[in-house]
Structure formats: C-alpha cells, structure tokens
Amino acid sequence: MKSSILTVSRCRRRRSLIGDILLLIFLDVDLSGEMDGFALCKKLRSFPLHQKTPVVFVTSSSGFESKARSVLSGGNDLIGKPFPMLELGVKALTYIANAKL
C-alpha cells in the first residue's frame, strides 16, 4: 500500500480504491457518469482505509442543500467555486497536519 494522488479518471479505470492510502481527498460534486461526488464519498466511506480520510467537496453550489448533503454523505468540508488557490492550499495543509498529530 502506498500514498498517492488519484484523479477521478484513474479511479474509474481501476474501479477500486481499496488498496490506496490517501491523506486527503478533494472531490468535485459534479462528476460525469453514473454517480455524483456525494455518492462516491458514501462509497469511499465503505472501505476501511477511507472511513476517516478527510473529504473536501468542491462545488459551484455552496448553498445550504450542498453543505447538508456533503455532511450527510460523509464529507468533512466544502469549498464553493470559484475559490482562491490559497484557500485550497490552506485546507490541504490543515487536514494533512491534523492527520499527522
């Protein structure tokens, strides 16, 4: 098992995240295909390795409904588009630093 960066297309090709250790997942809500980001997050949470992996949703809809759905699907945070890259970097550093404590 190794730590890696996976894109959605790579995950779809592999059809599995069971053996990948991820420190943080940024997940777009609007995925093309059979499921959206909320459904994918629920699926990720079913794998023992990803039950506690932080998931930060990225979405163009940052209203109450999206925030509620992100929490109910197992997400930890939500960033509304457009967002400053600095915000993304700060969130990444915060979650990774907290994981190492």
N, C-alpha and C positions, 0 to 999 in steps of 0.2 A: 504494500500500500504506500502511496506517495501523495504529497501535497501537490496540487496542480491548479491551473486555470483552465476552465472548460467553457466553451461557447455553447450556445443552445444547439447550433448545428452539429457540433461534435457529440453532444449528449444524445441527440436524436439518432445519429449514425450508430452510436454504441448501444442505444436503448437501455443503458443501465448506468447508475451512479453508485452501485453497491460498494465497490472497492476503492473509491476515490475519497481521500480525506481532504475536505475543503475547510479553510478557515473562515470564509465569508462568501456569501452568495448575493450578487446584485441581480435581481430578476425583473425583467420588464413584464408588466401585466399583459400587454398586448402582444401575445405570441401568435404567429400564424400556425395553423394546423389544428389538431384535434383537441387541444386544451389551452386555457389561458394560464397566466402566471400563478393565479391563486390555486388552480387545480394542480399545477406542477409542484407548488410548495407543499400542498397536502400529501402528494405522492412522496416527495423528498422526506417529509417527516415520518413516513412509514419505515424508512431504513434506519436501523440503529445508529449508524455513523452520522446521520444528519438530524437526529432528534433535537440536538442542541446547537447545530450550526446556525449562526446568525443569517437571516434572510432579510435583505433590504429591497423592497419593491421600488421600481422606477416606473412612473406613470404620468400621463398627461392629465389625468383626472385625480386631483388631490383633495376632493371633497370628502364629506363625512362617510358616504357609502364606500368609497375606496379604502378609507382608513379602517372602517369597521371590517370590511372583507379581508383586508391584509392581516388584521389581528386574528380573525376567526379561522383563517387558513393556515396560521402558524407563523406569520411574518413577525419580524422584530421592529421594523421601521419602514417608512415610506418617504420617498423623495418625489416631489412634483416637478414635471418638466415644464419649462426649461429650468435647468438648475446650474449654478456656478460649479465649475470643476473643483474648486476649493472645497465646497460642501461635500462632494463625493469623497475627496481625499481625507477630509477630517473624519467623516463617518467610518471610512475604511480603517484608518489608524486607530480610532477609538475602539471599534469592535475587535480588531486584532490584538491591541494592547490588553483589553479586558480578558481576552481568551488566554493570554499568557500568564495572567495573575493566578 
